[in-house]
Amino acid sequence: MKKILVCVYALSALLLASCLPKGVQVPQSPLLSTLERKSGLISYIGSDGNMYVSDQAGGHLKKLTEDAVIPQSQSDPLLYYQYPTWSRDGSQLAFIGLKSDGTQTESTMMVANLDDDSVNQIYKSKSEHPIYLNWSPDNANLSFISTTISRQNMILQSVPAAGGERTILDTGSPYYWSWAPDGRVMIVHAGGATSSAPEHLAFLSVDASSETVTEHGLESTLASFQAPAWSPDGSRIAWARVSEEKNEIIVTDAAGENPQTLGTFAKKTAFAWSSDGTRLAYINSEQPPDAGTIGPMHVVDLETSEEIVKEENVVAFFWSPSGEELAYFILLQAQADGNSSGDSAQAGPQYVLNLQVLDVTTGESRELFTYRPTQQFLSILPYFDQYHQSATIWSPDNNNLVLSFLGQSGPGIAVVAASGKLEPRLLAQGYLAFWSWE
């Protein structure tokens, strides 16, 4: 009888939420997280610096590391974990460990296999420190960029997920890339003002049997953008060029030819494909290139050329797995009230994010959550176009998002219903979280 009452209560809450007026949210019952259908897994960095995995209700919790050390002063040793990155099949999680004794820093790359609960070290270095990970489409290798001690250049490398010798693929700074879906080639955008190598856009092919790297450059005057993007079906590539004194976002075929102009932008842009490859979203930034990519968001249908424009200060976005919705973040300056999270004495402006979800069929948006992000999440937003290709905040069933926020009691991980009808639900205390693809 008790179980029946619990189910009735949860069902009533769901029905109530579905009937609410626009903009109204109801508190989530603790029972709802237990009864709702689970989708995928969430990886997160806990407040203790260790790496965790759980489902969206906090169940099936796995603590992948136990040795993190949070320093109390600058002279104390530290060990913490960062950059959780899921394999496409959701069976493996890669992440980085950073250890320092005050005089020397050491980085390690770990891969957790969720099928057999193993955690293995596959890379270790005291001179090269990984700062971004991206799985190959076949889930067999990890490509990553690392900085050198001088920080004047970046190295693109690849290492087998099962462990083995690394392969150095390329260098340049800054460095961005996109895998072709078949995993045989990537398109890279590297070099520029901060590097001794000139800025270039090129195809990079790796022969696994001989470890031979072949580069084929694309001739074009590049506009200000970061990560090129291969379409999900592998037939098209998006990048940006200068043509007739205009900054253009173009889509070419898989060989980099037959360009089609999708839109223009003022100073800088960042873009990403919908999962079904029918739409491309981009930001038209009017800020100087070194000020980030902030501005109106455009969503273009490649088949009909129809366009949706959101005129807010959009700083980042993530497509839903279905390609039917787009979660986007508007950057707002917070009003200093001295009570938000105990660090009001910090110098400089404080920011909040307003999360909204766009229905690309109707063109209507709904507001979900306005909050202070953790520094770890805020730091990835300027590079969301690259992270969009390796990480997601969406649940595989399109129903929820996972966010990293600062609250009264410190950093937290929240599960937010994409419907906008339910208040966010606290999952755990932590700094940064991503959902698995499956």
ABEGO torsion letter per residue (X at the ends): XAAAAAAAAAAAAAAAAAABBBGBBBBBBAAAAAABBBBEBBBBBBAAGBBBBBBAAGBGBBBABAABBBBABAABBBBBBBGBBBBAAGABBBBBBBBBAGABBBBBBBBBBAAAGBBBBABBBAABBBABBBBBAAGABBBBBBBBAAGABBBBBBBBAAEEBBBBABBEOBBBBBBBAAGABBBBBBEEAABABBBBBBBBBBBAAAGBBBBBBBBBBBBBBBBBBBBAAGABBBBBBBBGGBBBBBBBBAAGBGBBBABBBAABBBBBBBAAGABBBBBBBABBAAAEBBEBBBBBBAAAGBBBBBABBBABBBBBAAGABBBBBBBBBBBBAGAAAGAAABBEBBBBBBBBBBBAAAGBBBBABBBBBBAAAAAAAAAAAAAAAABBABBAAGABBBBBBBBAAEBBBBBBBAAGABBBBBABBBABBBBBAX
